[in-house]
């Protein structure tokens, strides 16, 4: 059990093997980590639960790795939702808001909310009841500084804060900022349509992880929690959740777990 209120810059690192029966309580936030580099047999089984339009989208990817990763990411999402809902993964239907945020559609619509992110062959899935939630994950490219992106998209306070970070830590600080901002805009359902420079998050390593300010409502930041997640070496991730009275649990979705269910 993890009390998110103690988070002070260090990311959550513990990824547990899931129990046979998963219970999602009102106060729970569950985050799952899964590799997208799965065996051919597992990918085939996951492809079988996709809808025809999802399978068609997978086939439009030019590179084989992107094709497999899409099947794995979408198939694992369906597998997880099926486990929580007590449904066959192929029966689950989604709806999308005007910015592309997915949610459960009727007749599968429930109080279960979810968010997903994938990058560099890894995926994260965040699930909770009723609360707004968003997760973001980024693979750190060593040749990427992010200076131009920060100048274009970050708030003035974030840019100033980034400039004060020692050069050796600046890349980490950039990805801290980016994943926290992306997690928040996913949680509010706006995606990249939200003006990223109109709200501010903490970014310096070892300082408390927080949504600091939103220009459209000065009370809004206090309604949200941000938590840094450590998916593994070379990655940065964050989860944004509406409210503060929740407990984070992090699970591993291994290929053996997927195979056991088939």
C-alpha positions in Angstrom: 0.0 0.0 0.0 1.3 3.4 -0.9 0.1 6.7 0.7 0.6 9.1 -2.2 0.6 12.1 0.2 4.1 11.3 1.2 5.5 11.6 -2.3 8.4 14.1 -2.3 10.1 13.8 -5.7 11.3 10.2 -5.6 9.2 8.1 -7.9 7.2 5.0 -6.9 9.4 2.0 -7.8 7.6 -1.1 -6.4 5.8 -3.2 -9.0 4.0 -6.2 -7.4 2.8 -9.5 -8.9 -1.0 -9.2 -8.9 -3.1 -11.5 -6.7 -5.5 -14.0 -8.4 -8.4 -11.7 -7.6 -8.2 -7.9 -8.0 -10.5 -5.7 -6.0 -10.8 -2.0 -6.9 -12.2 -0.1 -4.0 -13.5 3.5 -4.1 -10.2 4.8 -2.5 -8.0 2.8 -4.9 -5.9 3.8 -7.8 -4.3 0.9 -9.7 -1.4 1.3 -12.1 -0.2 -1.6 -14.2 3.1 -1.8 -16.1 3.4 -4.1 -19.1 6.1 -4.7 -21.7 4.8 -4.5 -25.3 7.5 -6.8 -26.6 5.5 -10.0 -26.3 5.8 -13.4 -28.0 4.2 -14.0 -31.3 1.6 -16.4 -29.7 0.6 -13.9 -27.1 0.3 -11.1 -29.7 -1.9 -13.4 -31.8 -4.2 -14.1 -28.8 -4.4 -10.4 -28.0 -5.2 -9.5 -31.7 -8.1 -11.9 -31.5 -9.9 -9.7 -28.9 -9.5 -6.5 -30.9 -12.5 -5.1 -32.9 -12.2 -5.1 -36.7 -11.4 -1.4 -36.7 -8.7 -1.8 -34.1 -7.2 -4.7 -36.1 -7.3 -2.5 -39.3 -5.5 0.3 -37.5 -2.8 -2.1 -36.4 -2.3 -3.2 -40.0 -1.8 0.4 -41.1 1.5 0.7 -39.2 4.4 0.5 -41.5 7.0 -0.9 -39.1 6.5 -4.4 -37.7 7.5 -3.2 -34.1 4.8 -0.5 -34.2 2.3 -3.0 -35.4 3.1 -5.4 -32.6 3.2 -2.7 -30.0 -0.2 -1.4 -30.9 -1.8 -4.9 -30.8 -0.1 -5.5 -27.4 -1.1 -2.1 -25.9 -4.7 -2.4 -27.0 -5.0 -6.0 -26.3 -3.6 -5.6 -22.7 -6.0 -2.8 -22.1 -8.9 -5.0 -23.1 -7.5 -7.8 -21.0 -7.3 -5.6 -17.9 -10.7 -4.0 -18.3 -12.2 -7.4 -18.8 -10.7 -8.6 -15.6 -12.1 -5.6 -13.6 -15.5 -5.8 -15.3 -15.9 -9.5 -15.4 -16.4 -9.4 -19.2 -14.7 -11.1 -22.1 -12.1 -8.6 -23.5 -13.6 -8.7 -27.0 -17.0 -7.6 -25.7 -15.8 -4.3 -24.3 -16.7 -1.1 -26.3 -15.3 2.3 -26.1 -16.5 5.8 -26.7 -14.4 8.9 -27.3 -14.8 12.5 -26.4 -14.1 15.3 -28.9 -10.4 15.2 -28.0 -10.0 11.5 -28.4 -10.1 10.4 -24.7 -11.5 6.9 -24.5 -14.0 5.7 -21.9 -16.3 2.7 -21.5 -19.3 2.9 -23.8 -22.8 1.6 -23.2 -23.7 -1.2 -22.5 -20.3 -1.7 -20.8 -20.3 1.9 -19.3 -19.5 1.6 -15.6 -18.0 3.9 -12.9 -14.5 2.5 -13.9 -12.3 5.2 -15.3 -9.0 4.5 -17.0 -6.0 6.0 -18.8 -3.2 4.5 -20.8 0.2 5.5 -22.1 2.9 3.7 -24.0 6.4 4.6 -25.2 9.5 2.7 -26.2 8.0 -0.7 -25.9 6.5 -0.2 -22.4 2.9 0.6 -21.4 1.2 1.9 -18.3 -2.5 1.5 -17.5 -4.2 3.5 -14.7 -7.6 2.6 -13.3 -9.9 4.0 -10.6 -13.6 4.3 -9.7 -15.4 7.6 -10.5 -12.3 9.8 -10.2 -10.8 11.6 -13.1 -7.4 10.1 -13.9 -4.5 10.4 -16.4 -1.2 8.7 -16.9 1.8 9.6 -19.1 4.9 7.7 -19.9 8.0 8.8 -21.8 11.1 7.0 -22.9 14.2 9.3 -22.5 16.2 9.7 -25.6 19.7 10.6 -24.6 20.2 12.9 -27.6 17.0 14.9 -26.7 17.3 18.1 -24.6 13.8 19.5 -24.9 14.8 23.1 -24.8 12.8 24.2 -27.8 9.7 22.3 -26.6 10.0 23.9 -23.2 10.2 27.4 -24.6 7.1 26.7 -26.7 4.8 24.8 -24.4 5.9 25.3 -20.8 4.7 28.1 -18.5 7.0 31.0 -17.8 7.6 29.7 -14.3 8.4 26.2 -15.6 10.9 27.6 -18.1 12.6 29.7 -15.4 12.7 26.7 -13.1 14.2 24.5 -15.8 16.9 27.1 -16.5 17.9 27.0 -12.8 18.4 23.2 -12.9 22.1 22.1 -13.2 22.9 20.8 -16.7 23.3 17.2 -15.5 19.7 17.1 -14.2 18.0 19.3 -16.8 16.9 16.4 -19.0 15.3 14.6 -16.0 13.6 17.8 -15.0 12.2 18.4 -18.5 10.7 14.9 -18.6 9.4 15.3 -15.1 7.5 18.4 -16.3 6.3 16.9 -19.6 4.9 13.7 -18.1 3.2 15.6 -15.2 1.6 18.0 -17.6 0.5 15.3 -20.0 -1.0 13.2 -17.2 -3.0 16.2 -16.0 -4.4 17.1 -19.5 -5.3 13.4 -20.0 -7.1 13.4 -16.7 -9.2 16.4 -17.6 -10.0 14.9 -21.0 -8.5 17.7 -23.1 -5.4 16.1 -24.5 -3.0 18.3 -26.4 -5.9 20.8 -27.1 -5.3 22.2 -23.6 -2.9 25.1 -23.5 0.1 23.7 -21.7 1.4 27.0 -20.7 -1.7 27.9 -18.7 -0.9 25.6 -15.8 2.3 24.9 -13.8 3.7 21.7 -12.3 6.8 21.1 -10.2 9.8 19.7 -12.1 13.0 19.8 -10.1 14.3 16.4 -9.0 13.8 15.8 -5.2 11.1 18.5 -4.8 7.5 17.6 -4.0 5.5 16.4 -7.0 2.6 18.8 -7.4 0.2 20.7 -9.7 1.1 24.2 -8.6 -1.2 26.5 -10.4 -4.0 26.7 -13.1 -4.6 30.1 -14.7 -8.3 29.4 -15.4 -9.2 28.7 -11.7 -6.8 29.4 -8.8 -8.6 26.8 -6.7 -8.2 24.0 -9.2 -4.7 22.9 -8.4 -5.6 22.1 -4.8 -8.2 19.6 -6.1 -5.6 17.4 -7.7 -2.8 15.0 -6.8 0.3 14.2 -8.9 2.5 11.2 -8.3 5.8 10.3 -10.1 6.1 6.7 -11.2 9.3 4.9 -12.0 8.5 2.3 -14.7 12.2 1.3 -15.1 15.6 2.6 -16.3 15.3 5.1 -19.1 11.7 6.0 -18.5 9.8 8.8 -16.7 6.1 8.7 -15.8 3.4 10.4 -13.8 -0.2 9.9 -12.7 -2.7 12.7 -12.1 -5.8 12.0 -10.0 -8.7 14.2 -8.9 -8.8 14.3 -5.1 -6.4 13.3 -2.3 -8.1 10.6 -0.4 -6.8 7.7 -2.4 -4.2 4.9 -2.2 -1.9 3.8 -5.1 -1.2 0.2 -5.9 1.2 -0.8 -8.7 1.1 -4.2 -10.4 3.1 -6.0 -13.1 1.3 -7.4 -16.1 3.7 -10.1 -17.1 3.3 -12.4 -20.2 2.9 -15.4 -17.9 -0.2 -13.7 -16.4 -1.6 -13.1 -19.8 -0.9 -16.6 -21.0 -2.5 -18.1 -17.9 -5.8 -16.5 -18.8 -5.9 -17.8 -22.3 
